[in-house]
């Protein structure tokens, strides 16, 4: 049994947005976010979670007080070691960020190369740049299948980027070798990596009648000269009529079987992660009129989040169980505050590897100020409570009996719950055997009190379950000397 701060897992103070899910019908209500951590960036291009080093890396540009502009990559700590915020600077525009799985190297896109940094505990040291074709429109980077992929589109100015020809490349094995182009593109292309070396290429449409072709690939060892194995493709306007894909974001499920796409026209679209075939979407959609901007599955396979841009107190984010058979209203959160932002930015959501935190980047309506929020996913679980706690006579050195009840809202637990017990007697702290909970929620704790009269504290805890939040109850007991004993002085 652990105390609350430890039981609850890592909690961020400077970065945490708080929200609570109500039970029953009220669970569909929209709750306001807490304040976020305001970022120094004046633009947002991409974010990634470094699970090995426990950091969230965010790439964009920063404007200094004198009006000068430079690129910046910010790494916010969420449970690792090192400074709370790590930074690397580069020339503007800086776009895209990726990290190697072991957290040892960080990559950021520049106009004429990919900047590399050695990373250790928040300390960043420049490495030799990764060669890359020229880019004038903003890169995207993704590390998947043990390889670094990135986009390039040369252009004289951002105004010339509409319809500019580009490419998707893979970084060479050595820094003195050129990047290998794996495909050429006729418009801006977004990249998304997935488990098992999966890679998505999603072009933006250049007009409302354009029908871009989303592709799914798997990274190979390149023994046959091809780094990518084609798995499937999908055009959203299958019959050639109607609007094509209006891409905002995409993410694979934990096992790679499903690809969720945030589409500006259709909302969330589900595809087969191995063949790009359309799948039925069982998830509750964002509220009517909310423009979709982001989707994310948690790597532990438990959660699915949808983000958007809403007005007023309409929900900008929904957090639901990834398993659609769990019939429960999602947690709905609204960002509508000067210290929280007003909308989820495109591609602005990622989960921690253990699924305990959802990181969300929001912006103001003008898209010039940005905030990082950390939603503790346990807030989307059904509440639990330890209630009706009572105890019998408390005689020093004698048997002691505590009764109570574990009250669980919503679904039945998947495993028989137990109550953990911590006893504190002065400086002595003892973990007692766990107490089983009966089918009706009641439990009985049997103990023998310390043989000296005084104050004893019991901390009764429920560590939570697949669908329920953790809870705990503190019980203060004043023990008395047994009749006929000689009182002993305290030391």
C-alpha positions as CSV (number, residue, x, y, z in Angstrom):
1,X,0.0,0.0,0.0
2,X,1.3,3.4,-1.0
3,X,0.2,6.9,-0.1
4,X,-1.8,9.0,-2.5
5,X,1.0,10.8,-4.3
6,X,2.7,7.6,-5.1
7,X,-0.4,5.5,-5.7
8,X,-1.6,7.9,-8.3
9,X,1.5,7.6,-10.4
10,X,3.5,10.6,-11.7
11,X,1.6,13.9,-11.5
12,X,2.9,17.0,-13.3
13,X,2.4,20.3,-11.6
14,X,3.5,22.9,-14.1
15,X,2.0,21.0,-17.0
16,X,-1.1,19.3,-15.7
17,X,-4.6,20.0,-16.8
18,X,-7.2,18.5,-14.5
19,X,-10.6,17.1,-15.3
20,X,-13.0,14.7,-13.6
21,X,-15.5,12.3,-15.1
22,X,-18.8,12.1,-13.4
23,X,-20.7,8.8,-13.2
24,X,-23.8,7.6,-15.0
25,X,-25.6,9.9,-17.3
26,X,-23.6,12.9,-16.1
27,X,-20.5,11.4,-17.6
28,X,-21.4,12.9,-21.0
29,X,-21.1,16.4,-19.5
30,X,-18.3,18.7,-20.7
31,X,-15.7,19.6,-18.1
32,X,-13.3,22.6,-18.4
33,X,-9.6,21.9,-18.7
34,X,-7.2,23.2,-16.1
35,X,-4.5,25.8,-17.1
36,X,-1.8,24.6,-19.4
37,X,1.9,25.2,-19.6
38,X,2.4,28.1,-22.0
39,X,5.0,27.4,-24.6
40,X,7.6,29.9,-25.8
41,X,6.9,29.0,-29.5
42,X,5.1,31.2,-31.9
43,X,4.3,28.3,-34.2
44,X,3.7,24.5,-33.8
45,X,4.8,22.0,-36.4
46,X,5.1,18.5,-34.7
47,X,5.4,16.8,-31.4
48,X,6.6,13.4,-30.3
49,X,6.9,11.5,-27.0
50,X,10.2,10.1,-25.9
51,X,9.2,7.3,-23.7
52,X,12.8,6.2,-22.8
53,X,13.7,9.7,-21.4
54,X,10.1,10.6,-20.4
55,X,9.9,13.8,-22.3
56,X,7.5,15.5,-24.7
57,X,9.4,17.1,-27.6
58,X,7.7,20.0,-29.5
59,X,9.1,21.7,-32.5
60,X,8.3,25.2,-33.8
61,X,9.7,28.8,-34.2
62,X,10.1,31.4,-31.5
63,X,10.0,35.2,-31.9
64,X,12.3,37.1,-29.6
65,X,11.5,40.5,-28.1
66,X,13.6,42.3,-30.8
67,X,11.4,40.7,-33.5
68,X,14.1,38.2,-34.6
69,X,12.9,34.6,-35.2
70,X,14.7,31.3,-34.6
71,X,13.8,27.6,-34.5
72,X,13.3,25.9,-31.2
73,X,12.8,22.3,-30.0
74,X,11.4,22.1,-26.4
75,X,11.5,18.9,-24.4
76,X,9.2,18.9,-21.3
77,X,10.0,16.3,-18.6
78,X,7.1,14.2,-17.3
79,X,8.8,11.7,-15.0
80,X,12.4,11.2,-16.0
81,X,15.6,12.9,-14.9
82,X,17.2,16.2,-15.8
83,X,15.9,19.7,-16.1
84,X,12.2,20.2,-16.3
85,X,12.5,21.8,-19.8
86,X,15.3,21.1,-22.3
87,X,15.9,23.2,-25.4
88,X,17.7,23.1,-28.7
89,X,17.9,26.1,-31.1
90,X,18.3,26.3,-34.9
91,X,17.7,28.6,-37.8
92,X,14.1,29.5,-38.7
93,X,12.0,27.9,-40.0
94,X,12.5,24.8,-37.9
95,X,9.9,22.1,-38.6
96,X,9.4,18.5,-37.5
97,X,10.8,16.5,-34.7
98,X,11.6,12.8,-34.1
99,X,13.5,10.8,-31.5
100,X,15.2,7.4,-31.6
101,X,13.4,4.8,-29.4
102,X,16.2,4.7,-26.8
103,X,16.0,8.5,-26.4
104,X,19.7,9.0,-27.2
105,X,19.2,11.1,-30.4
106,X,16.8,13.9,-31.3
107,X,16.2,15.1,-34.9
108,X,14.7,18.5,-36.1
109,X,14.1,19.6,-39.6
110,X,15.9,22.6,-41.1
111,X,15.7,24.0,-44.6
112,X,18.9,22.4,-45.9
113,X,19.5,19.4,-43.6
114,X,18.1,17.5,-40.6
115,X,19.7,18.7,-37.3
116,X,20.8,15.9,-34.9
117,X,21.4,16.1,-31.2
118,X,22.8,13.7,-28.7
119,X,20.5,13.6,-25.7
120,X,21.2,12.5,-22.2
121,X,19.1,13.6,-19.2
122,X,17.9,16.8,-20.8
123,X,21.3,17.8,-22.1
124,X,21.5,18.2,-25.9
125,X,24.8,18.2,-27.8
126,X,24.8,18.9,-31.6
127,X,25.8,16.1,-33.9
128,X,26.8,16.1,-37.5
129,X,23.7,17.1,-39.6
130,X,21.8,14.5,-41.5
131,X,21.9,15.2,-45.3
132,X,18.5,16.0,-46.8
133,X,17.1,17.6,-50.0
134,X,16.3,21.3,-49.7
135,X,13.0,22.2,-48.1
136,X,11.2,25.6,-48.1
137,X,7.7,24.5,-47.0
138,X,8.3,22.7,-43.7
139,X,9.3,19.1,-43.0
140,X,7.7,16.3,-41.2
141,X,9.9,13.6,-39.5
142,X,9.1,10.2,-38.1
143,X,11.3,7.4,-36.7
144,X,9.9,4.0,-37.4
145,X,11.2,0.5,-38.2
146,X,14.7,1.7,-37.0
147,X,14.9,4.3,-39.7
148,X,14.4,8.1,-39.9
149,X,12.0,9.3,-42.6
150,X,11.3,12.9,-43.6
151,X,9.6,15.1,-46.2
152,X,11.2,17.8,-48.4
153,X,9.6,20.4,-50.7
154,X,11.9,23.1,-52.2
155,X,10.2,26.4,-52.7
156,X,11.4,30.0,-53.0
157,X,8.9,31.1,-50.3
158,X,6.0,29.8,-48.3
159,X,3.7,31.4,-50.7
160,X,5.0,29.1,-53.4
161,X,4.3,25.9,-51.5
162,X,0.8,25.3,-52.9
163,X,1.2,22.3,-55.2
164,X,5.0,22.3,-54.9
165,X,6.7,19.0,-55.9
166,X,8.5,17.2,-53.1
167,X,9.7,13.9,-51.8
168,X,9.8,11.4,-48.9
169,X,13.3,10.3,-48.0
170,X,15.0,8.0,-45.6
171,X,18.2,9.0,-43.8
172,X,21.3,7.2,-44.9
173,X,23.1,4.8,-42.6
174,X,26.1,7.1,-42.4
175,X,26.2,10.9,-42.1
176,X,28.4,11.4,-45.1
177,X,26.0,9.6,-47.5
178,X,23.0,11.3,-49.2
179,X,19.5,10.6,-48.1
180,X,17.6,8.0,-50.2
181,X,14.4,9.2,-51.8
182,X,11.7,6.6,-51.4
183,X,8.9,8.5,-53.3
184,X,8.1,11.7,-55.0
185,X,5.1,13.8,-54.2
186,X,3.0,16.5,-55.9
187,X,1.8,18.2,-52.8
188,X,2.4,18.4,-49.0
189,X,2.6,14.9,-47.4
190,X,2.2,14.0,-43.8
191,X,4.0,11.1,-42.2
192,X,2.9,8.9,-39.3
193,X,4.7,5.9,-37.8
194,X,3.3,2.9,-36.1
195,X,4.2,-0.4,-34.4
196,X,6.2,-3.0,-36.2
197,X,7.7,-0.4,-38.6
198,X,4.4,0.8,-40.1
199,X,4.5,4.1,-42.0
200,X,1.6,6.2,-43.4
201,X,2.0,8.8,-46.1
202,X,-1.0,11.1,-46.3
203,X,-1.0,13.9,-49.0
204,X,-3.0,17.1,-48.5
205,X,-5.6,17.9,-51.1
206,X,-4.7,21.0,-53.1
207,X,-8.4,21.7,-54.0
208,X,-11.8,20.6,-52.6
209,X,-12.2,18.2,-55.6
210,X,-8.8,16.6,-55.2
211,X,-8.8,13.0,-54.0
212,X,-5.4,12.3,-52.3
213,X,-4.2,8.7,-52.0
214,X,-3.3,7.6,-48.5
215,X,-0.7,4.9,-48.4
216,X,0.3,2.4,-45.7
217,X,3.8,0.7,-45.8
218,X,6.0,-1.4,-43.6
219,X,9.7,-0.6,-43.2
220,X,12.0,-3.5,-44.4
221,X,15.7,-4.3,-44.0
222,X,16.2,-3.0,-47.6
223,X,17.9,-6.2,-48.7
224,X,16.1,-6.1,-52.1
225,X,16.8,-2.5,-52.5
226,X,13.4,-1.3,-51.3
227,X,13.1,0.2,-47.8
228,X,9.3,0.1,-47.9
229,X,6.9,-2.7,-48.4
230,X,3.5,-1.5,-49.8
231,X,0.5,-2.7,-47.8
232,X,-2.4,-0.8,-49.0
233,X,-3.8,2.5,-50.2
234,X,-7.1,4.4,-49.9
235,X,-8.9,7.2,-51.6
236,X,-11.7,8.6,-49.5
237,X,-14.0,9.4,-52.4
238,X,-14.1,5.9,-53.7
239,X,-16.4,6.6,-56.7
240,X,-14.5,9.6,-57.8
241,X,-17.2,12.0,-56.8
242,X,-17.5,14.1,-53.7
243,X,-14.7,15.5,-51.6
244,X,-11.5,13.6,-51.1
245,X,-9.5,13.1,-47.9
246,X,-9.0,16.4,-46.0
247,X,-6.2,15.2,-43.8
248,X,-5.6,16.5,-40.2
249,X,-3.9,13.7,-38.3
250,X,-3.6,9.9,-38.1
251,X,-2.5,7.3,-35.6
252,X,-2.2,3.5,-35.4
253,X,-3.8,1.4,-32.7
254,X,-1.4,-0.3,-30.3
255,X,-1.3,-3.5,-32.3
256,X,-1.3,-1.8,-35.7
257,X,-4.6,-3.3,-36.8
258,X,-6.5,0.0,-37.0
259,X,-5.5,3.4,-38.5
260,X,-7.6,6.3,-37.3
261,X,-7.6,9.4,-39.6
262,X,-8.9,12.8,-38.5
263,X,-10.6,14.1,-41.7
264,X,-11.8,17.7,-42.0
265,X,-14.9,16.7,-43.8
266,X,-15.8,13.3,-42.3
267,X,-14.5,13.5,-38.8
268,X,-12.7,10.3,-37.6
269,X,-12.4,7.6,-40.2
270,X,-11.1,4.1,-39.3
271,X,-9.0,2.1,-41.8
272,X,-7.4,-1.3,-41.5
273,X,-3.9,-0.8,-40.4
274,X,-2.5,-3.5,-42.7
275,X,-4.7,-3.0,-45.8
276,X,-6.2,0.5,-45.7
277,X,-9.8,-0.9,-46.0
278,X,-12.6,1.1,-44.5
279,X,-13.7,0.0,-41.0
280,X,-16.9,0.7,-39.1
281,X,-16.3,3.5,-36.6
282,X,-17.8,2.5,-33.2
283,X,-16.5,5.6,-31.3
284,X,-18.7,8.5,-30.2
285,X,-17.8,11.4,-32.5
286,X,-16.8,14.9,-31.6
287,X,-19.8,17.2,-31.0
288,X,-21.7,18.5,-34.1
289,X,-19.9,21.4,-35.7
290,X,-16.5,20.7,-34.1
291,X,-13.7,20.7,-36.7
292,X,-11.5,17.6,-36.1
293,X,-7.8,18.2,-35.7
294,X,-6.1,15.2,-34.0
295,X,-6.5,11.6,-33.1
296,X,-4.4,9.3,-30.8
297,X,-4.4,5.7,-29.6
298,X,-2.5,5.0,-26.4
299,X,0.5,2.5,-26.8
300,X,-0.9,0.4,-24.0
301,X,-4.0,-0.3,-26.1
302,X,-6.5,1.2,-23.5
303,X,-7.4,4.6,-24.7
304,X,-8.5,6.5,-27.8
305,X,-8.7,10.3,-28.0
306,X,-10.2,12.7,-30.6
307,X,-9.3,16.4,-30.6
308,X,-10.9,19.3,-32.4
309,X,-11.5,23.0,-32.6
310,X,-14.8,24.0,-30.9
311,X,-16.3,27.3,-29.9
312,X,-17.6,28.3,-26.5
313,X,-17.8,25.5,-23.9
314,X,-18.3,22.7,-26.5
315,X,-15.9,19.8,-26.0
316,X,-12.6,20.1,-27.9
317,X,-11.5,16.6,-26.8
318,X,-13.0,13.3,-26.1
319,X,-11.2,10.5,-24.3
320,X,-12.7,7.0,-24.5
321,X,-11.8,3.4,-24.0
322,X,-10.1,2.0,-27.2
323,X,-12.1,-1.2,-26.7
324,X,-15.5,-0.2,-28.1
325,X,-17.2,-3.0,-26.2
326,X,-16.8,-1.0,-23.0
327,X,-20.1,0.9,-23.1
328,X,-19.3,4.1,-21.3
329,X,-19.6,7.8,-22.2
330,X,-16.2,9.3,-23.0
331,X,-14.6,12.0,-20.9
332,X,-15.3,15.3,-22.7
333,X,-13.0,18.3,-22.1
334,X,-13.3,21.9,-23.3
335,X,-10.4,24.3,-23.8
336,X,-11.8,27.8,-23.5
337,X,-9.6,29.9,-21.3
338,X,-6.8,32.5,-21.7
339,X,-4.5,30.2,-19.7
340,X,-5.6,27.0,-21.6
341,X,-6.0,27.9,-25.2
342,X,-9.2,27.4,-27.3
343,X,-8.6,24.4,-29.5
344,X,-6.5,21.3,-30.1
345,X,-4.0,22.1,-32.8
346,X,-3.7,19.7,-35.8
347,X,-1.5,16.7,-34.9
348,X,-1.4,18.0,-31.3
349,X,-2.0,14.9,-29.3
350,X,0.2,12.0,-28.1
351,X,0.0,9.5,-25.2
352,X,2.8,8.4,-22.9
353,X,3.9,4.9,-23.5
354,X,2.1,3.5,-20.5
355,X,-1.1,5.3,-21.4
356,X,-1.3,7.2,-18.1
357,X,-1.0,10.6,-19.6
358,X,-2.4,12.3,-22.7
359,X,-0.4,15.2,-23.9
360,X,-2.4,17.9,-25.7
361,X,-1.1,21.1,-27.4
362,X,-3.7,23.8,-27.7
363,X,-3.6,27.3,-29.3
364,X,-5.4,30.6,-29.2
365,X,-7.9,31.4,-31.9
366,X,-5.2,33.2,-33.9
367,X,-2.8,30.3,-33.7
368,X,0.1,32.4,-32.3
369,X,0.2,31.2,-28.7
370,X,0.4,27.6,-27.5
371,X,-0.1,25.6,-24.4
372,X,0.8,22.0,-23.3
373,X,-1.7,20.1,-21.2
374,X,-1.3,16.8,-19.6
375,X,-4.5,14.9,-19.0
376,X,-4.2,12.1,-16.5
377,X,-6.2,9.3,-18.2
378,X,-7.3,7.8,-14.9
379,X,-9.7,10.8,-14.7
380,X,-11.7,9.1,-17.4
381,X,-12.1,6.0,-15.3
382,X,-15.3,5.4,-13.2
383,X,-15.0,6.7,-9.6
384,X,-14.5,4.4,-6.6
385,X,-14.9,5.1,-2.9
386,X,-14.1,3.4,0.4
387,X,-17.1,4.1,2.6
388,X,-18.9,3.0,5.8
389,X,-15.6,2.4,7.6
390,X,-16.0,1.5,11.3
391,X,-14.0,-0.2,13.9
392,X,-14.4,-2.1,17.1
393,X,-12.6,-1.6,20.5
394,X,-9.1,-0.3,20.2
395,X,-7.1,-1.8,23.1
396,X,-3.3,-1.7,22.9
397,X,-1.9,-5.2,22.2
398,X,-5.4,-6.6,21.5
399,X,-7.2,-7.8,18.4
400,X,-8.7,-5.0,16.2
401,X,-11.4,-5.2,13.6
402,X,-12.2,-2.8,10.8
403,X,-15.2,-3.1,8.5
404,X,-16.0,-1.1,5.4
405,X,-17.3,-1.2,1.9
406,X,-15.8,-0.5,-1.6
407,X,-18.3,1.4,-3.7
408,X,-17.6,1.1,-7.4
409,X,-19.6,3.0,-10.0
410,X,-20.4,1.6,-13.5
411,X,-19.0,-1.6,-14.7
412,X,-18.2,-4.6,-12.6
413,X,-14.4,-5.0,-12.0
414,X,-12.6,-7.5,-14.3
415,X,-10.7,-8.9,-11.3
416,X,-11.9,-9.4,-7.7
417,X,-10.7,-6.2,-5.9
418,X,-8.6,-6.1,-2.8
419,X,-8.0,-3.5,-0.2
420,X,-4.4,-2.6,0.6
421,X,-3.6,-1.7,4.2
422,X,-0.8,0.5,5.6
423,X,-0.5,0.9,9.4
424,X,1.5,3.8,10.9
425,X,2.4,3.8,14.5
426,X,4.7,6.7,15.3
427,X,7.8,6.2,13.2
428,X,6.9,2.6,12.4
429,X,5.2,2.0,9.1
430,X,3.9,-1.5,8.2
431,X,2.4,-3.0,5.1
432,X,-0.3,-5.4,6.2
433,X,-1.7,-8.3,4.0
434,X,-4.3,-7.2,1.5
435,X,-7.9,-7.7,2.4
436,X,-10.3,-9.3,-0.1
437,X,-13.6,-7.6,-1.0
438,X,-16.8,-9.6,-1.0
439,X,-19.3,-9.6,-3.9
440,X,-21.4,-7.0,-2.1
441,X,-18.4,-4.7,-1.7
442,X,-17.9,-5.3,2.0
443,X,-14.5,-6.1,3.6
444,X,-13.2,-6.9,7.0
445,X,-9.7,-6.1,8.3
446,X,-8.4,-8.2,11.2
447,X,-5.3,-6.9,13.0
448,X,-3.5,-6.9,16.3
449,X,-2.8,-3.4,17.6
450,X,0.7,-2.3,18.8
451,X,1.1,-3.0,22.5
452,X,1.6,0.6,23.5
453,X,-1.4,3.0,23.8
454,X,-1.5,6.0,21.5
455,X,-2.5,7.1,18.0
456,X,-2.4,4.6,15.2
457,X,-3.3,5.4,11.6
458,X,-4.6,3.0,9.0
459,X,-4.5,3.9,5.3
460,X,-7.0,1.7,3.3
461,X,-6.5,1.8,-0.4
462,X,-7.9,0.5,-3.7
463,X,-5.4,0.8,-6.4
464,X,-8.0,1.0,-9.2
465,X,-8.7,-1.4,-12.0
466,X,-9.3,-1.7,-15.6
467,X,-12.3,0.6,-15.4
468,X,-12.1,2.3,-12.0
469,X,-10.2,5.1,-10.4
470,X,-8.0,4.5,-7.3
471,X,-9.2,5.6,-3.9
472,X,-8.1,5.6,-0.3
473,X,-9.4,6.2,3.2
474,X,-7.5,7.3,6.3
475,X,-8.6,5.9,9.6
476,X,-7.3,7.5,12.8
477,X,-7.5,5.3,15.9
478,X,-6.7,6.2,19.5
479,X,-5.8,3.1,21.4
480,X,-6.1,2.7,25.2
481,X,-4.3,0.5,27.7
482,X,-5.9,-2.8,28.6
483,X,-7.7,-2.8,31.9
484,X,-5.4,-3.7,34.8
485,X,-2.1,-2.7,33.0
486,X,0.3,-0.1,34.3
487,X,0.5,2.9,31.9
488,X,3.9,3.3,30.4
489,X,5.4,6.7,29.6
490,X,5.9,7.6,26.0
491,X,9.3,8.4,24.6
